[in-house]
Amino acid sequence: MKLEISEDLYFSLLKTANGLNMSVNEHILTMQEKYTNTEQDFLATSQVMLDNFRAVLFMTIQEILDSQKNLANSDEGTPEDMAMVEVLNVLFARATRDNMIVQECLDIFTKKMRNP
């Protein structure tokens, strides 16, 4: 396998691989396998399960945001709490548009639904 990466990135991969007690090549392959497995799980999921997952996900996100807004607007709320409402909005919006994150979350959700 030949990769064109910077020296800094290579040493970062090497450090992580050493921490996992494997070669850089093995580390890269496991990262690739993880993505492939997640992708396959996502494609194997029925549309009904995917729709259910998205509905539950967005309801849960809204509950978290509402809870944070309530805290921010309460007597105990701080400017940091209000700032976190906006931060969470950005975080959740970006995460739900990232297919790799959605696939990983969907995989966890479907496994938990099959084996509660």
A tleap script that builds the chain and sets N, CA, C and O, in Angstrom:
source leaprc.protein.ff14SB
mol = sequence {
  NMET LYS LEU GLU ILE SER GLU ASP LEU TYR
  PHE SER LEU LEU LYS THR ALA ASN GLY LEU
  ASN MET SER VAL ASN GLU HIE ILE LEU THR
  MET GLN GLU LYS TYR THR ASN THR GLU GLN
  ASP PHE LEU ALA THR SER GLN VAL MET LEU
  ASP ASN PHE ARG ALA VAL LEU PHE MET THR
  ILE GLN GLU ILE LEU ASP SER GLN LYS ASN
  LEU ALA ASN SER ASP GLU GLY THR PRO GLU
  ASP MET ALA MET VAL GLU VAL LEU ASN VAL
  LEU PHE ALA ARG ALA THR ARG ASP ASN MET
  ILE VAL GLN GLU CYS LEU ASP ILE PHE THR
  LYS LYS MET ARG ASN CPRO
}
set mol.1.N position { 0.852 -1.170 0.000 }
set mol.1.CA position { 0.000 0.000 0.000 }
set mol.1.C position { 0.894 1.228 0.000 }
set mol.1.O position { 1.798 1.342 0.827 }
set mol.2.N position { 0.643 2.151 -0.929 }
set mol.2.CA position { 1.430 3.374 -0.997 }
set mol.2.C position { 0.527 4.560 -0.714 }
set mol.2.O position { -0.514 4.729 -1.349 }
set mol.3.N position { 0.934 5.375 0.239 }
set mol.3.CA position { 0.178 6.573 0.599 }
set mol.3.C position { 1.065 7.793 0.459 }
set mol.3.O position { 2.249 7.757 0.793 }
set mol.4.N position { 0.493 8.853 -0.029 }
set mol.4.CA position { 1.187 10.136 -0.094 }
set mol.4.C position { 0.681 10.979 1.072 }
set mol.4.O position { -0.366 11.618 0.970 }
set mol.5.N position { 1.425 10.982 2.179 }
set mol.5.CA position { 1.024 11.764 3.347 }
set mol.5.C position { 2.220 12.526 3.881 }
set mol.5.O position { 3.369 12.173 3.613 }
set mol.6.N position { 1.944 13.555 4.624 }
set mol.6.CA position { 3.015 14.361 5.201 }
set mol.6.C position { 3.746 13.563 6.277 }
set mol.6.O position { 3.235 12.578 6.809 }
set mol.7.N position { 4.937 14.014 6.574 }
set mol.7.CA position { 5.737 13.362 7.614 }
set mol.7.C position { 5.038 13.452 8.968 }
set mol.7.O position { 5.042 12.491 9.737 }
set mol.8.N position { 4.439 14.606 9.257 }
set mol.8.CA position { 3.729 14.785 10.529 }
set mol.8.C position { 2.569 13.805 10.660 }
set mol.8.O position { 2.370 13.202 11.714 }
set mol.9.N position { 1.807 13.654 9.582 }
set mol.9.CA position { 0.679 12.728 9.610 }
set mol.9.C position { 1.164 11.289 9.763 }
set mol.9.O position { 0.557 10.494 10.480 }
set mol.10.N position { 2.274 10.960 9.076 }
set mol.10.CA position { 2.810 9.603 9.200 }
set mol.10.C position { 3.190 9.317 10.653 }
set mol.10.O position { 2.864 8.255 11.183 }
set mol.11.N position { 3.875 10.257 11.291 }
set mol.11.CA position { 4.280 10.027 12.677 }
set mol.11.C position { 3.080 9.976 13.618 }
set mol.11.O position { 3.109 9.267 14.624 }
set mol.12.N position { 2.038 10.715 13.299 }
set mol.12.CA position { 0.804 10.623 14.079 }
set mol.12.C position { 0.192 9.229 13.938 }
set mol.12.O position { -0.228 8.627 14.926 }
set mol.13.N position { 0.145 8.718 12.699 }
set mol.13.CA position { -0.353 7.355 12.468 }
set mol.13.C position { 0.525 6.329 13.179 }
set mol.13.O position { 0.021 5.379 13.778 }
set mol.14.N position { 1.839 6.527 13.109 }
set mol.14.CA position { 2.781 5.609 13.751 }
set mol.14.C position { 2.574 5.589 15.261 }
set mol.14.O position { 2.570 4.524 15.878 }
set mol.15.N position { 2.403 6.763 15.854 }
set mol.15.CA position { 2.186 6.854 17.302 }
set mol.15.C position { 0.896 6.131 17.700 }
set mol.15.O position { 0.879 5.377 18.673 }
set mol.16.N position { -0.180 6.363 16.944 }
set mol.16.CA position { -1.453 5.696 17.233 }
set mol.16.C position { -1.332 4.193 17.051 }
set mol.16.O position { -1.809 3.420 17.881 }
set mol.17.N position { -0.686 3.778 15.953 }
set mol.17.CA position { -0.510 2.345 15.685 }
set mol.17.C position { 0.309 1.688 16.789 }
set mol.17.O position { -0.023 0.590 17.237 }
set mol.18.N position { 1.373 2.347 17.230 }
set mol.18.CA position { 2.186 1.794 18.319 }
set mol.18.C position { 1.365 1.661 19.591 }
set mol.18.O position { 1.495 0.680 20.323 }
set mol.19.N position { 0.521 2.653 19.852 }
set mol.19.CA position { -0.349 2.598 21.025 }
set mol.19.C position { -1.327 1.438 20.958 }
set mol.19.O position { -1.738 0.902 21.987 }
set mol.20.N position { -1.700 1.052 19.741 }
set mol.20.CA position { -2.615 -0.075 19.536 }
set mol.20.C position { -1.867 -1.391 19.342 }
set mol.20.O position { -2.472 -2.446 19.153 }
set mol.21.N position { -0.539 -1.304 19.394 }
set mol.21.CA position { 0.315 -2.490 19.261 }
set mol.21.C position { 0.166 -3.148 17.884 }
set mol.21.O position { 0.042 -4.368 17.784 }
set mol.22.N position { 0.180 -2.322 16.818 }
set mol.22.CA position { 0.087 -2.846 15.455 }
set mol.22.C position { 0.914 -1.977 14.517 }
set mol.22.O position { 1.336 -0.880 14.884 }
set mol.23.N position { 1.143 -2.474 13.305 }
set mol.23.CA position { 1.895 -1.700 12.319 }
set mol.23.C position { 1.011 -0.590 11.756 }
set mol.23.O position { -0.212 -0.622 11.889 }
set mol.24.N position { 1.656 0.390 11.124 }
set mol.24.CA position { 0.903 1.474 10.497 }
set mol.24.C position { -0.023 0.899 9.430 }
set mol.24.O position { -1.177 1.312 9.317 }
set mol.25.N position { 0.481 -0.053 8.647 }
set mol.25.CA position { -0.326 -0.685 7.604 }
set mol.25.C position { -1.567 -1.355 8.199 }
set mol.25.O position { -2.672 -1.184 7.685 }
set mol.26.N position { -1.386 -2.114 9.277 }
set mol.26.CA position { -2.527 -2.767 9.936 }
set mol.26.C position { -3.527 -1.729 10.447 }
set mol.26.O position { -4.740 -1.898 10.322 }
set mol.27.N position { -2.990 -0.650 11.025 }
set mol.27.CA position { -3.854 0.409 11.557 }
set mol.27.C position { -4.700 1.028 10.442 }
set mol.27.O position { -5.903 1.226 10.612 }
set mol.28.N position { -4.082 1.330 9.316 }
set mol.28.CA position { -4.806 1.915 8.184 }
set mol.28.C position { -5.850 0.937 7.662 }
set mol.28.O position { -6.972 1.336 7.351 }
set mol.29.N position { -5.490 -0.341 7.565 }
set mol.29.CA position { -6.439 -1.349 7.088 }
set mol.29.C position { -7.629 -1.492 8.033 }
set mol.29.O position { -8.761 -1.646 7.576 }
set mol.30.N position { -7.389 -1.442 9.347 }
set mol.30.CA position { -8.506 -1.564 10.291 }
set mol.30.C position { -9.424 -0.350 10.207 }
set mol.30.O position { -10.641 -0.476 10.350 }
set mol.31.N position { -8.840 0.835 9.974 }
set mol.31.CA position { -9.679 2.022 9.795 }
set mol.31.C position { -10.542 1.863 8.547 }
set mol.31.O position { -11.725 2.201 8.554 }
set mol.32.N position { -9.940 1.347 7.477 }
set mol.32.CA position { -10.676 1.132 6.229 }
set mol.32.C position { -11.763 0.077 6.420 }
set mol.32.O position { -12.883 0.250 5.939 }
set mol.33.N position { -11.444 -1.010 7.115 }
set mol.33.CA position { -12.424 -2.068 7.357 }
set mol.33.C position { -13.589 -1.551 8.190 }
set mol.33.O position { -14.743 -1.901 7.942 }
set mol.34.N position { -13.282 -0.715 9.178 }
set mol.34.CA position { -14.347 -0.168 10.020 }
set mol.34.C position { -15.321 0.635 9.171 }
set mol.34.O position { -16.535 0.507 9.325 }
set mol.35.N position { -14.789 1.465 8.274 }
set mol.35.CA position { -15.665 2.255 7.410 }
set mol.35.C position { -16.469 1.338 6.491 }
set mol.35.O position { -17.673 1.529 6.319 }
set mol.36.N position { -15.814 0.355 5.906 }
set mol.36.CA position { -16.494 -0.559 4.984 }
set mol.36.C position { -17.598 -1.318 5.693 }
set mol.36.O position { -18.703 -1.433 5.163 }
set mol.37.N position { -17.323 -1.839 6.881 }
set mol.37.CA position { -18.337 -2.578 7.627 }
set mol.37.C position { -19.520 -1.686 7.968 }
set mol.37.O position { -20.672 -2.105 7.852 }
set mol.38.N position { -19.242 -0.462 8.386 }
set mol.38.CA position { -20.311 0.466 8.727 }
set mol.38.C position { -21.136 0.783 7.491 }
set mol.38.O position { -22.365 0.831 7.553 }
set mol.39.N position { -20.464 0.998 6.372 }
set mol.39.CA position { -21.159 1.289 5.116 }
set mol.39.C position { -22.059 0.126 4.736 }
set mol.39.O position { -23.205 0.330 4.336 }
set mol.40.N position { -21.546 -1.091 4.859 }
set mol.40.CA position { -22.345 -2.257 4.504 }
set mol.40.C position { -23.553 -2.383 5.427 }
set mol.40.O position { -24.652 -2.688 4.962 }
set mol.41.N position { -23.371 -2.158 6.708 }
set mol.41.CA position { -24.494 -2.222 7.640 }
set mol.41.C position { -25.562 -1.197 7.267 }
set mol.41.O position { -26.758 -1.486 7.313 }
set mol.42.N position { -25.117 -0.002 6.899 }
set mol.42.CA position { -26.047 1.062 6.538 }
set mol.42.C position { -26.858 0.663 5.312 }
set mol.42.O position { -28.072 0.862 5.273 }
set mol.43.N position { -26.183 0.099 4.311 }
set mol.43.CA position { -26.871 -0.286 3.087 }
set mol.43.C position { -27.815 -1.455 3.314 }
set mol.43.O position { -28.808 -1.600 2.601 }
set mol.44.N position { -27.512 -2.287 4.299 }
set mol.44.CA position { -28.336 -3.462 4.570 }
set mol.44.C position { -29.566 -3.125 5.415 }
set mol.44.O position { -30.444 -3.969 5.592 }
set mol.45.N position { -29.632 -1.918 5.930 }
set mol.45.CA position { -30.737 -1.515 6.797 }
set mol.45.C position { -31.972 -1.187 5.961 }
set mol.45.O position { -31.873 -0.533 4.923 }
set mol.46.N position { -33.110 -1.638 6.414 }
set mol.46.CA position { -34.352 -1.363 5.680 }
set mol.46.C position { -34.708 0.117 5.776 }
set mol.46.O position { -34.277 0.814 6.694 }
set mol.47.N position { -35.489 0.576 4.829 }
set mol.47.CA position { -35.922 1.974 4.825 }
set mol.47.C position { -36.779 2.278 6.049 }
set mol.47.O position { -36.717 3.381 6.592 }
set mol.48.N position { -37.577 1.307 6.484 }
set mol.48.CA position { -38.420 1.496 7.671 }
set mol.48.C position { -37.546 1.738 8.900 }
set mol.48.O position { -37.814 2.643 9.690 }
set mol.49.N position { -36.494 0.919 9.059 }
set mol.49.CA position { -35.587 1.079 10.199 }
set mol.49.C position { -34.850 2.414 10.102 }
set mol.49.O position { -34.674 3.100 11.109 }
set mol.50.N position { -34.424 2.780 8.909 }
set mol.50.CA position { -33.727 4.049 8.717 }
set mol.50.C position { -34.645 5.228 9.053 }
set mol.50.O position { -34.222 6.168 9.726 }
set mol.51.N position { -35.883 5.183 8.592 }
set mol.51.CA position { -36.843 6.250 8.894 }
set mol.51.C position { -37.120 6.334 10.392 }
set mol.51.O position { -37.204 7.428 10.949 }
set mol.52.N position { -37.262 5.186 11.040 }
set mol.52.CA position { -37.487 5.149 12.487 }
set mol.52.C position { -36.286 5.735 13.223 }
set mol.52.O position { -36.440 6.527 14.152 }
set mol.53.N position { -35.090 5.339 12.797 }
set mol.53.CA position { -33.867 5.851 13.414 }
set mol.53.C position { -33.806 7.372 13.306 }
set mol.53.O position { -33.547 8.060 14.294 }
set mol.54.N position { -34.043 7.886 12.119 }
set mol.54.CA position { -33.970 9.342 11.922 }
set mol.54.C position { -35.016 10.070 12.772 }
set mol.54.O position { -34.722 11.115 13.353 }
set mol.55.N position { -36.218 9.532 12.846 }
set mol.55.CA position { -37.270 10.161 13.661 }
set mol.55.C position { -36.868 10.194 15.130 }
set mol.55.O position { -36.996 11.226 15.788 }
set mol.56.N position { -36.383 9.069 15.642 }
set mol.56.CA position { -35.963 8.998 17.047 }
set mol.56.C position { -34.759 9.897 17.284 }
set mol.56.O position { -34.687 10.582 18.304 }
set mol.57.N position { -33.816 9.899 16.353 }
set mol.57.CA position { -32.626 10.734 16.484 }
set mol.57.C position { -33.004 12.209 16.581 }
set mol.57.O position { -32.538 12.913 17.477 }
set mol.58.N position { -33.844 12.678 15.666 }
set mol.58.CA position { -34.200 14.096 15.667 }
set mol.58.C position { -35.056 14.476 16.873 }
set mol.58.O position { -34.941 15.593 17.376 }
set mol.59.N position { -35.909 13.570 17.344 }
set mol.59.CA position { -36.678 13.844 18.573 }
set mol.59.C position { -35.729 13.962 19.766 }
set mol.59.O position { -35.886 14.845 20.608 }
set mol.60.N position { -34.745 13.066 19.831 }
set mol.60.CA position { -33.785 13.082 20.935 }
set mol.60.C position { -32.944 14.350 20.898 }
set mol.60.O position { -32.720 14.982 21.930 }
set mol.61.N position { -32.481 14.722 19.715 }
set mol.61.CA position { -31.702 15.954 19.575 }
set mol.61.C position { -32.535 17.151 20.024 }
set mol.61.O position { -32.032 18.022 20.734 }
set mol.62.N position { -33.796 17.202 19.620 }
set mol.62.CA position { -34.657 18.321 20.008 }
set mol.62.C position { -34.855 18.364 21.522 }
set mol.62.O position { -34.872 19.444 22.113 }
set mol.63.N position { -35.005 17.195 22.153 }
set mol.63.CA position { -35.144 17.142 23.613 }
set mol.63.C position { -33.892 17.682 24.297 }
set mol.63.O position { -33.986 18.408 25.286 }
set mol.64.N position { -32.728 17.330 23.774 }
set mol.64.CA position { -31.465 17.821 24.343 }
set mol.64.C position { -31.380 19.337 24.194 }
set mol.64.O position { -31.030 20.038 25.143 }
set mol.65.N position { -31.699 19.838 23.009 }
set mol.65.CA position { -31.649 21.288 22.779 }
set mol.65.C position { -32.658 22.030 23.650 }
set mol.65.O position { -32.340 23.074 24.220 }
set mol.66.N position { -33.869 21.493 23.753 }
set mol.66.CA position { -34.887 22.125 24.607 }
set mol.66.C position { -34.438 22.155 26.061 }
set mol.66.O position { -34.631 23.153 26.755 }
set mol.67.N position { -33.847 21.073 26.516 }
set mol.67.CA position { -33.362 20.999 27.895 }
set mol.67.C position { -32.266 22.037 28.134 }
set mol.67.O position { -32.251 22.709 29.165 }
set mol.68.N position { -31.350 22.160 27.173 }
set mol.68.CA position { -30.265 23.137 27.304 }
set mol.68.C position { -30.820 24.563 27.285 }
set mol.68.O position { -30.349 25.420 28.033 }
set mol.69.N position { -31.825 24.823 26.427 }
set mol.69.CA position { -32.451 26.153 26.379 }
set mol.69.C position { -33.142 26.466 27.699 }
set mol.69.O position { -33.037 27.581 28.210 }
set mol.70.N position { -33.851 25.479 28.255 }
set mol.70.CA position { -34.526 25.679 29.544 }
set mol.70.C position { -33.522 26.007 30.637 }
set mol.70.O position { -33.759 26.893 31.458 }
set mol.71.N position { -32.400 25.293 30.649 }
set mol.71.CA position { -31.353 25.576 31.629 }
set mol.71.C position { -30.820 26.988 31.430 }
set mol.71.O position { -30.679 27.745 32.390 }
set mol.72.N position { -30.525 27.342 30.184 }
set mol.72.CA position { -29.959 28.661 29.889 }
set mol.72.C position { -30.904 29.782 30.302 }
set mol.72.O position { -30.454 30.835 30.754 }
set mol.73.N position { -32.203 29.567 30.152 }
set mol.73.CA position { -33.189 30.604 30.478 }
set mol.73.C position { -33.633 30.584 31.938 }
set mol.73.O position { -34.389 31.459 32.361 }
set mol.74.N position { -33.182 29.614 32.701 }
set mol.74.CA position { -33.569 29.524 34.109 }
set mol.74.C position { -32.723 30.468 34.960 }
set mol.74.O position { -31.783 31.096 34.472 }
set mol.75.N position { -33.074 30.551 36.234 }
set mol.75.CA position { -32.304 31.377 37.168 }
set mol.75.C position { -30.877 30.861 37.331 }
set mol.75.O position { -29.969 31.623 37.660 }
set mol.76.N position { -30.686 29.568 37.101 }
set mol.76.CA position { -29.355 28.973 37.237 }
set mol.76.C position { -28.547 29.063 35.945 }
set mol.76.O position { -27.369 28.706 35.928 }
set mol.77.N position { -29.166 29.535 34.869 }
set mol.77.CA position { -28.503 29.602 33.569 }
set mol.77.C position { -27.382 30.620 33.538 }
set mol.77.O position { -27.422 31.631 34.239 }
set mol.78.N position { -26.402 30.348 32.733 }
set mol.78.CA position { -25.244 31.229 32.578 }
set mol.78.C position { -25.086 31.586 31.100 }
set mol.78.O position { -25.705 30.958 30.240 }
set mol.79.N position { -24.266 32.586 30.805 }
set mol.79.CA position { -23.981 32.893 29.394 }
set mol.79.C position { -23.380 31.682 28.653 }
set mol.79.O position { -23.617 31.486 27.461 }
set mol.80.N position { -22.608 30.890 29.381 }
set mol.80.CA position { -22.029 29.690 28.773 }
set mol.80.C position { -23.119 28.706 28.352 }
set mol.80.O position { -23.025 28.077 27.297 }
set mol.81.N position { -24.154 28.580 29.187 }
set mol.81.CA position { -25.262 27.684 28.852 }
set mol.81.C position { -25.944 28.127 27.559 }
set mol.81.O position { -26.276 27.296 26.713 }
set mol.82.N position { -26.152 29.438 27.407 }
set mol.82.CA position { -26.792 29.953 26.196 }
set mol.82.C position { -25.876 29.746 24.987 }
set mol.82.O position { -26.342 29.392 23.904 }
set mol.83.N position { -24.591 29.965 25.174 }
set mol.83.CA position { -23.646 29.745 24.073 }
set mol.83.C position { -23.657 28.284 23.635 }
set mol.83.O position { -23.533 27.979 22.449 }
set mol.84.N position { -23.806 27.388 24.603 }
set mol.84.CA position { -23.810 25.962 24.274 }
set mol.84.C position { -25.034 25.558 23.467 }
set mol.84.O position { -24.980 24.575 22.728 }
set mol.85.N position { -26.134 26.287 23.588 }
set mol.85.CA position { -27.307 26.008 22.750 }
set mol.85.C position { -26.906 26.155 21.286 }
set mol.85.O position { -27.216 25.296 20.461 }
set mol.86.N position { -26.217 27.243 20.971 }
set mol.86.CA position { -25.782 27.474 19.593 }
set mol.86.C position { -24.727 26.466 19.164 }
set mol.86.O position { -24.747 25.987 18.031 }
set mol.87.N position { -23.804 26.141 20.070 }
set mol.87.CA position { -22.769 25.151 19.759 }
set mol.87.C position { -23.405 23.794 19.458 }
set mol.87.O position { -23.042 23.135 18.484 }
set mol.88.N position { -24.347 23.386 20.292 }
set mol.88.CA position { -25.019 22.098 20.078 }
set mol.88.C position { -25.809 22.087 18.775 }
set mol.88.O position { -25.849 21.070 18.082 }
set mol.89.N position { -26.436 23.211 18.437 }
set mol.89.CA position { -27.146 23.305 17.159 }
set mol.89.C position { -26.207 23.027 15.990 }
set mol.89.O position { -26.539 22.254 15.091 }
set mol.90.N position { -25.043 23.654 16.006 }
set mol.90.CA position { -24.058 23.445 14.939 }
set mol.90.C position { -23.560 22.006 14.948 }
set mol.90.O position { -23.493 21.358 13.904 }
set mol.91.N position { -23.216 21.515 16.123 }
set mol.91.CA position { -22.694 20.155 16.250 }
set mol.91.C position { -23.685 19.123 15.722 }
set mol.91.O position { -23.325 18.264 14.917 }
set mol.92.N position { -24.923 19.209 16.172 }
set mol.92.CA position { -25.935 18.244 15.732 }
set mol.92.C position { -26.233 18.385 14.240 }
set mol.92.O position { -26.396 17.385 13.542 }
set mol.93.N position { -26.304 19.620 13.752 }
set mol.93.CA position { -26.590 19.828 12.328 }
set mol.93.C position { -25.498 19.222 11.454 }
set mol.93.O position { -25.792 18.557 10.460 }
set mol.94.N position { -24.252 19.446 11.818 }
set mol.94.CA position { -23.149 18.905 11.017 }
set mol.94.C position { -23.073 17.393 11.139 }
set mol.94.O position { -22.833 16.703 10.148 }
set mol.95.N position { -23.272 16.875 12.331 }
set mol.95.CA position { -23.185 15.422 12.533 }
set mol.95.C position { -24.270 14.685 11.762 }
set mol.95.O position { -24.020 13.610 11.216 }
set mol.96.N position { -25.471 15.252 11.711 }
set mol.96.CA position { -26.563 14.560 11.021 }
set mol.96.C position { -26.452 14.676 9.507 }
set mol.96.O position { -27.174 13.988 8.785 }
set mol.97.N position { -25.566 15.530 9.015 }
set mol.97.CA position { -25.316 15.614 7.571 }
set mol.97.C position { -24.100 14.793 7.157 }
set mol.97.O position { -23.837 14.644 5.964 }
set mol.98.N position { -23.357 14.261 8.118 }
set mol.98.CA position { -22.156 13.479 7.832 }
set mol.98.C position { -22.543 12.002 7.740 }
set mol.98.O position { -22.890 11.384 8.747 }
set mol.99.N position { -22.481 11.444 6.539 }
set mol.99.CA position { -22.929 10.059 6.345 }
set mol.99.C position { -22.166 9.058 7.192 }
set mol.99.O position { -22.750 8.087 7.674 }
set mol.100.N position { -20.871 9.277 7.382 }
set mol.100.CA position { -20.095 8.320 8.167 }
set mol.100.C position { -20.556 8.305 9.627 }
set mol.100.O position { -20.655 7.239 10.235 }
set mol.101.N position { -20.834 9.471 10.184 }
set mol.101.CA position { -21.326 9.546 11.564 }
set mol.101.C position { -22.712 8.924 11.658 }
set mol.101.O position { -22.991 8.155 12.578 }
set mol.102.N position { -23.580 9.255 10.706 }
set mol.102.CA position { -24.934 8.692 10.712 }
set mol.102.C position { -24.879 7.176 10.590 }
set mol.102.O position { -25.628 6.473 11.268 }
set mol.103.N position { -24.005 6.667 9.738 }
set mol.103.CA position { -23.881 5.222 9.566 }
set mol.103.C position { -23.434 4.544 10.851 }
set mol.103.O position { -23.965 3.500 11.229 }
set mol.104.N position { -22.455 5.143 11.522 }
set mol.104.CA position { -21.971 4.565 12.778 }
set mol.104.C position { -23.071 4.576 13.839 }
set mol.104.O position { -23.245 3.599 14.567 }
set mol.105.N position { -23.806 5.676 13.925 }
set mol.105.CA position { -24.903 5.770 14.893 }
set mol.105.C position { -26.025 4.797 14.551 }
set mol.105.O position { -26.600 4.168 15.440 }
set mol.106.N position { -26.333 4.675 13.274 }
set mol.106.CA position { -27.370 3.744 12.833 }
set mol.106.C position { -26.989 2.311 13.175 }
set mol.106.O position { -27.836 1.519 13.587 }
set mol.107.N position { -25.723 1.984 13.004 }
set mol.107.CA position { -25.244 0.640 13.336 }
set mol.107.C position { -25.459 0.344 14.818 }
set mol.107.O position { -25.942 -0.731 15.176 }
set mol.108.N position { -25.103 1.294 15.676 }
set mol.108.CA position { -25.305 1.127 17.123 }
set mol.108.C position { -26.792 0.987 17.429 }
set mol.108.O position { -27.192 0.107 18.192 }
set mol.109.N position { -27.608 1.849 16.836 }
set mol.109.CA position { -29.053 1.841 17.068 }
set mol.109.C position { -29.663 0.500 16.668 }
set mol.109.O position { -30.429 -0.085 17.434 }
set mol.110.N position { -29.331 0.012 15.481 }
set mol.110.CA position { -29.934 -1.246 15.016 }
set mol.110.C position { -29.485 -2.425 15.866 }
set mol.110.O position { -30.279 -3.324 16.142 }
set mol.111.N position { -28.222 -2.433 16.285 }
set mol.111.CA position { -27.747 -3.527 17.150 }
set mol.111.C position { -28.481 -3.509 18.487 }
set mol.111.O position { -28.869 -4.559 18.999 }
set mol.112.N position { -28.672 -2.320 19.052 }
set mol.112.CA position { -29.375 -2.208 20.339 }
set mol.112.C position { -30.851 -2.569 20.199 }
set mol.112.O position { -31.436 -3.142 21.119 }
set mol.113.N position { -31.455 -2.244 19.067 }
set mol.113.CA position { -32.862 -2.573 18.855 }
set mol.113.C position { -33.052 -4.080 18.673 }
set mol.113.O position { -34.077 -4.635 19.067 }
set mol.114.N position { -32.061 -4.730 18.077 }
set mol.114.CA position { -32.152 -6.180 17.875 }
set mol.114.C position { -31.861 -6.945 19.159 }
set mol.114.O position { -32.412 -8.020 19.393 }
set mol.115.N position { -30.981 -6.373 19.996 }
set mol.115.CA position { -30.587 -7.015 21.258 }
set mol.115.C position { -30.665 -5.997 22.388 }
set mol.115.O position { -29.633 -5.496 22.836 }
set mol.116.N position { -31.878 -5.679 22.860 }
set mol.116.CA position { -32.018 -4.618 23.880 }
set mol.116.C position { -31.390 -4.930 25.195 }
set mol.116.O position { -31.447 -4.115 26.116 }
savepdb mol mol.pdb
quit
